[in-house]
Amino acid sequence: MLGLNLLAAVFFMACVWLLSLPTRNASLADIFWGLGFVLLAWLSFALGGGYPGRKILLTLLTSLWGLRLFVHIAWRNRGKGEDRRYQAWREKRGDSFWWVSFFNVFLVQAVLLWFISLSVQLGQFSPTPPRLTALDFLGLMVWLVGFVFEAAADWQLARFKADPANRGKVMNKGLWAYSRHPNYFGETLIWWGLFLITLSTPYGWWALISPVVITFLLLKVSGVTLLEATIVERRPEYREYLETTSAFIPWFPKPKKS
């Protein structure tokens, strides 16, 4: 099942890559990212021989998260064209970007989504335990907190950006007053919650790679580090936000320096 799911992930992202060629928009990889997890969740549901209650729980939670993320990013990116990261890469690579993007963007994302979704896949393998356990319910609660955190943070930021009066300003209200990246914090909780559900099965510990990888990516690679690399240069007032607000785990703001 794992091998078939990996092939499915590669095939899915290859189709998205083909769609990106005539549109000249590699950002489609980000838009369709969430749907890749939905695909693997349902394939695992169809192929796995695990306890039905746990299979339904993992598949529905992953589908709800993936569909919301797909709608959110598609709505956020509407009419904006390609992300500036991909634009810079396209200019650097020139005519070769069309095939470079397949290996360095779409294929990489296919492999990553397969690794990150191991919790969802492995949790649908085993028919034991043949009931929902305390770990399943604990995982569901952690997932719910993460989902509410991520969805609320995205909604608050979207409303803030939609107001022309906030153009160029730093979002430091709502959940963003307690964390500079509350949406990323919520997403990590989602994957730790799914891991806890899978942990109740004999294959559970193998799925630890799932939340570890997504947490590392959001903290050190594509999330916090990448977004804040140049933001101070573009928005000097962000420096004060850096000094007073927790980077990731929500906490009370520090007092402003005099």
N, C-alpha and C positions, 0 to 999 in steps of 0.2 A: 504493500500500500504506500509506503514512504517513497519508493522508487517511482510509482505511477504518479504520485502527487508532485514530485519534483519535475517530471516530464510535463505535467499539466501546467505547472507554474511557468516553466520556460515557454511552453506553447502560448499561454495566455499573454505573457509580456511580449512575445514575438509579434503577436497580433496587434498589440497596442503600439509596438514599434513601427509596424507597417502603416498604421493609421497616422503616426506622427510624421511620416515622410512627406506626403502631399501637403499636410498642414504646416509643416516646418515648425513643429511645436513639441519639443521633447518633454515639456511639462506634463504631457499626458501620462507619463510614467507616475507622477505624483498623484494625479487625479484618480487613476485606476488602481492605485496601490491597495486601497481598502477592499476593493472587489476581488482582488487576488486571494485574500484571506477567506472571503465568503466562499469562493470556488473550492478551496482546499478543505474547508470545513464540511461542505456538503458532499464532496467526494469521499472524505473520511467517513461520513455518516453512512454513505451507500456501501462502502467497502469494508468498514470495520465490523468486528464481531463483538463489540463491547456491550455493557449493560445499557439498554435502551434509554433509561431515564437520564443517565450521564451523557450519552450521545446527544440527546435532544437538548440538554442544558448547554453543553459546549457549543453546539451548532447554532442555536438561537442567539446566544450571547455574542458569538463572533459575528453573526450576520447583522445583528443590530448595530454593533460597533462599526463594522466595515461599511454598511450602507450609509450610516450617518456621516462617516468620514468622507465617503465618496461625494455625497450631496454637498457637504460643507466646502470641500476644496473646489469642486466644480463651480459652485456658486461664487466662491471667493475669487476664482480666476477668470470668471466670465468677462470676455471683451478685453482682457489684459495682455493677451499674447503669451509668448514664451518667457519663462522666468529669466531674470538677468544673469543667473549663474550659467544657464544653458546657452544664453545668447553669447556670453563671453567665450565659452568653450567652442561654440559654433564659429565665431570669428577667428579664433586661434587655429582651429583645425581646417577651416575652409571647406573645400569640396569633399574631404574625407570624413567629415563629421557624420554623414549618414550611416556609415558602417561602424565608425568608432562609437557612436551613441548606442548601437545595439549591444556591444560588449561591455562598455563602461557605464552605461546607465540602465538599460532594460534587462540585460542578463544578470547584472549584479543585483538588481532589485528582485528578480525572480528567485535567485538563490537565497537572498536575505529573507524574503517573505516565507520561503519554505522552512528555514531555520527557526524564525521567530514563531511560526505557527506549529512548531513541534508539540507544544502543550495541547493544542486543539486536536492534533492528529493522534498522538500517543494515548490520550485520554479515551479514545474510542476503540482501542485495541481489545482490552481485556473484559471478559464478562464478570470478573470479580473485582471488588465486592458487588454482589447483585442487588444493591440498594444504594441510596444516597446517604453519605456519611457526614459526620461533623465537619470534615475537611471540605466537602462539597458545599455545604451551607456557608462556611467561613469564606471560601473562595467567591461564592456568589455575593456576599456582603462587601468584600474588598472590591470586586468588579463593579458593583453598583456605586460605591463611593467614587471610584475612578471615572466611571462613565458620566456621572453627574458633574464631577469636577471638570472634565474635559469639555463636555457639551456646554456647560455654563460659561466657562472661560472663553471658548470660541464665540459664543453668542454675545458676551459682553464686549469683546474686542471688535466684533463686526459692527455692533451698534456704535461704538466709539468712532470707528473709522468712517462710518456712514455720515457723521455730522461734519459738515465742512468747517465748522468752527474749531475742530480738533486737528486740522491739517498741520502736520509737523510737530504735534505735541506728543508727549509720552503718556501712554495708558498706565495709570497708577491708581485705578479705582476698582471697587469690587474685589474679586479674587486676586486681581493683579496688584493690589496694595500689599498682599502678603507673600507673593511669589512673582518673580519676573517671568516665569514660564509655568503657570498653573495648568495649562492644557497639556504640557508634556508630563507634568507630575501625575495628572489624571490618567494619561495613557500608560504610564509605567504600572500604576495600580491595577489597571485593567488586565495587563499581562501577568502580573503576580497573582491576581485573583484566578485567572484561568489555570495557572500553574498549580495553585492549591487544590483546585478541583481534580486535576490530573494526578496530583500527589496521592490521592486516595487509591490509585490503582497500582499494580505491581510494576508498571513501567514509569511510575511517576517521577523518580529522581532523574531519569534521563532527560526529562523535559525542562530541567533547571536552566539549560542553555537558552531557552526561549525568553524568559524575563531578563536574564543577565544580558543578552545581546541587545534587546531593545533599550534597556536602561543605559548601557554603555553608549549606544548610538545617539540617544537623545541628550546625554550629558556631555559626551566628548567628541562626537563626529558631526552629525547632521542637525543637531538641535541647538542647545545652549551655546556651545563654542562657536559654531558657524554663524549663528545669527548675531552674536555679540562681537564678532571679530572686527567689524568696521562701523558698528552703529554709533559709537561715541563720536567718530569723525563726522558722521552725517547729522547727528543730533547731540550737540554738546550737553544739553540738559539731561541726557541719559546718564551722565556720570554720577549725578546726585542720586538718581534712581538705583544705580549700581551699589552705591555706598550705603543706602538705607534699606534696601529690600532684599530678602532672601533670594538666592538664585534659583532654587528648585523647590525644596520642601517648604510649604507655607509656614510663615512665622510672623510675629508682630514686627512692624517696621522699626528700624533703629532711629533715634532722634537725629535730626539734621545737624550737620556740623556748622558751628557758627563761623 
